[in-house]
Amino acid sequence: MCITLHHAERLVPHQVHYVVEYHVALHQTLCIGMTTTVLGTAFGVRLTDDGAAVTVAHGKVGVDYPGAHPPVAANLGAGDWIRVSWNGRIEGGKARSDEIAAWRQGQLVARDRALASVVDDLRRYHSGVIVIADGAFGERRISGVYNVSDPVSALRAMAGAHGGNVYWVSPWMLVVTGD
């Protein structure tokens, strides 16, 4: 995976926030085959193990992914987001302005997302390994705002929302259970 950065802020691996002036055209092709085209906008791109997401803070962004089945060709405006998984699953919707690029303020925002997906995002802030012991528990939906400067507390809050627990197995490994 790779992204060529122009006029971008990258504070977290696999996540960038672009701010593009109106007189600068930016056309980026992600190495995975998804293309974004922008003019006068601010937007974020997040790559995960299972796909990519684009969220628009202001302006307009075109997202094209001809490799998806069906192919994706979407025009996003302020507050719009789209998530495309490598298997072709497409999700989209509206985000509140304070949720867009919240990672830039040290926050992880989840709104009705699978616990496993949010834990995937949290992993980049934790130096060890995080394992979800029960796949069904990982599919539970969560919503919340989590402080990424304390990933263990954030993980405990996520798991605790459904009665789960977080255990240290070693100094480098956390296990999330649904008990």
Rosetta blueprint (number, residue, H / E / L):
1 M L
2 C L
3 I L
4 T L
5 L L
6 H L
7 H L
8 A E
9 E E
10 R E
11 L E
12 V E
13 P L
14 H L
15 Q E
16 V E
17 H E
18 Y E
19 V E
20 V E
21 E E
22 Y E
23 H E
24 V E
25 A E
26 L E
27 H E
28 Q E
29 T E
30 L L
31 C L
32 I L
33 G L
34 M L
35 T E
36 T E
37 T E
38 V E
39 L E
40 G E
41 T E
42 A E
43 F E
44 G E
45 V E
46 R E
47 L E
48 T E
49 D L
50 D L
51 G E
52 A E
53 A E
54 V E
55 T E
56 V E
57 A E
58 H E
59 G L
60 K L
61 V E
62 G E
63 V E
64 D E
65 Y E
66 P L
67 G L
68 A L
69 H L
70 P L
71 P L
72 V E
73 A E
74 A E
75 N E
76 L E
77 G L
78 A L
79 G L
80 D E
81 W E
82 I E
83 R E
84 V E
85 S E
86 W L
87 N L
88 G L
89 R L
90 I E
91 E E
92 G E
93 G E
94 K E
95 A L
96 R L
97 S H
98 D H
99 E H
100 I L
101 A L
102 A H
103 W H
104 R H
105 Q H
106 G L
107 Q E
108 L E
109 V E
110 A E
111 R E
112 D E
113 R E
114 A E
115 L H
116 A H
117 S H
118 V H
119 V H
120 D H
121 D H
122 L H
123 R H
124 R L
125 Y L
126 H L
127 S L
128 G L
129 V E
130 I E
131 V E
132 I E
133 A L
134 D L
135 G H
136 A H
137 F H
138 G H
139 E L
140 R L
141 R E
142 I E
143 S E
144 G E
145 V E
146 Y E
147 N E
148 V L
149 S L
150 D L
151 P H
152 V H
153 S H
154 A H
155 L H
156 R H
157 A H
158 M H
159 A H
160 G H
161 A L
162 H L
163 G L
164 G L
165 N E
166 V E
167 Y E
168 W E
169 V E
170 S E
171 P L
172 W L
173 M E
174 L E
175 V E
176 V E
177 T E
178 G L
179 D L
